[in-house]
Amino acid sequence: MDDLFLKKGLNEQNKIVFDFLFQYYYSGLCAYAETIVREEEVAEDIVQELFVKIWINSKKILVNGSLKSYLFTAVRNRCLDFLKHQNVKSRSARLNHGKGDVDESTPENWLVESELRDIIENSITKLAPRCREIFVMSRFDGLKNQEIADKLGLSKRTVELQITNALKALRKDLKPYLPVVLLPFL
C-alpha cells in the first residue's frame, strides 16, 4: 500500500489501516525487538505497547520519512529504554543488597553511563553562572572551599552555599536515575 495513504489513515484513526499495519509489521517488529532485548515476551510487549500508543496518539503523530522506518526506529528506541531501565534496576538491586561489582564493559552500561553523563552536564549548565563556576572549581578542579573563596573574592560561607545549591539541583535531576542509597553522597 502507499505510504501516504497509510499515514493519512493512521492520522484519521482508520481502523482498517491500523489493522493492516499491525498485521503486516507485527511479526517483523517483534523479531527485531527480540534481537535487542533477547526475550520474546518482552519484545512482544514492547511492540504491542507501541501500537497502542500509535492508536491513542495517532492524530498527534507526524511521520516525516517512511512508515516502516518510523516503526522500526520506535521499536529500537523502546527496546533501548527497556534495557536502560533494566540496567538501572539491576544496579540498584546490587547496591541495595551489597552484591558484587557491576560489569562496566557491556554496551547497555555504556549507554546508561553516557545518558547519566549527559543529564549531569545538562543539570550543571542549568545552574546560575556563579553557582556553576563554583561547583566546577570544587568538584572538577579539586579546589577547596577556602581556595575558591580566595580566588573569587567571596566568603567561604557563600562558596559553601553555592555548592549546596548546585548539589540540590543535581540531586533533583538525577533522582530518577540513581538508587536512593547514592543520593546523599551527591
N, C-alpha and C positions, 0 to 999 in steps of 0.2 A: 504494500500500500504506500501511497505518497506520504512523505514525512509531514508536509504542511497540513494535509488532511487530518493526520493523526494528532498533531499538535493542536489544531483547531478543535478537534473532537474532545481532546482532554480538557482544554480551557472551558468548553461548554458542558463539561461533565456528561458526555455522551457515554452511556453505559456499554453500548456495543463496541465502541472504540476502546474503552478501558478494558473490557473483557478480552478483546483481541490482543491488546498489548500484553496483558497478563499471561494469556495462553502462549503467545509467541515468544516472549522473553523470559518467562519464569524459570524454566529449567536451565537455560544458559546462564542466567544471573546467579542461580543457586550454585551451579558448578563453579563459576568464577569466585563467588564468595567463599566456597569451601576450600579453594586453593589458598585463600588468605587466612581464614580463621581455623582451618583444619578440623572443623566439627560440622557434620551435616545438619544437625538440628539447629545449631546457631546460625548457620548460613541461610537456612530456610526462614528462620525467624527474621533475620535482617532483611531479606528480600520482601517478605510479606509486610513487614512494617513500612518499608519503602513504598510499596504500592498503596497501603492505607494512607500514608502521608500524602502521596500524589493525589489520591482521590479527594481527600479532605481539602487540600490546598490547591487543587487544580486550577482555580481561577487566578491564583497569585503566581503560579509557576511560569517562568519565562525561559524557554529553551531556545538558546541562540544557535547552537550547532545542531547536529543530528540527534534525534531522539535516542538512538542506540548508544551514542557516546554519553549522553546525559545520564541514561540509566546505569551504564557500567561505571561511570565516574561516581555517581551517587552511591552505588553499592560498595565500591572500593573505599570511599570516604567513611561510610558507615562501618565497614569492617575494621578500618584503621582506628576509628573511635572506639570500637568494641575492644580491640587489642590494647589500646592505651588504658582504657578503664580497667580491664583485667589486670594489667601490669601494675597499676596504682593500687588496686585491691590486694594483689599478691604481695607487693612491697609492704603495704600497711600491715597485713596479717603477719608477715615475718618480723617486722619491727615490734609489733604489739606482743608477739609471743616469744621474742628473743631467739628466733631460729636463725640459721646461718646467713651468710652474706648473699647478696643478690649478684647474679652473673651479669656484669655490665656490658658484655660483648654481643648481646643479641640486638637485632635491628629494632625490636619493639622498645628496648631500653634506650637506644639511641634516639628514637622518636620521642619518647616521653621526656628524656633529658633535654632535647632540643626545644620541645614545647615549653618546658619549665624555664629554660634559659630565656626564651622569648617573653614569657609572662613576667619574669623578674625584670628584664630590660625595659619592657613597656611600663611596668609599675614604677621603676626608677625615673623614667622620662616624664611621668605624670607629676612627679614631685615639684614643689616650688623650686626655682633655680638655686637659691641659697641652701635650702634643705638638701637638694640633690648633690650640690658641691660638697657639703659637709659629710654626707653619707658616703660618697665615693672616696673622699680622703680617709675616712675612718675604716671602711670595710675593704676597699680595693687597694688603697695606697698604704694601708697599715699604720697610719698616724694615730697617735694617742690624742685623747680629747684636748689636753692642755696644749699639745703641739698645734692642733688645728686652731684653737682659740688664739694662740700667739700669732700664727701665720695670717689669720683673717682679722685680727684686732677685735675679737669678740670675747665675751666672758666664757669660762669653762661651762657654766650652767646653761648658757644659750646653745652651745655646741651639743651638750647632753640632751637638751630638749628637742633640738632639730633631729638628732639621731633617733630619739624615741618616736617622734612623729613619722619619720621615714619607715621605721620598723613596724609601726601600726599599719601604715598603708600597705607595706609588703605582706604582712600577716593577713590583711583583709583580702588582697588579691590572690594570695596563694592558698587560702583556706580550703577550697575545694580539691586541691591537688596534693596536699600533704597530710599525713596522719596527724592526729591531734597531739601525739607524743612529741613531734618535732616543732610545733608552732611556738612553744615558749622559748626555744633557743634562737629564734629569729630576732 
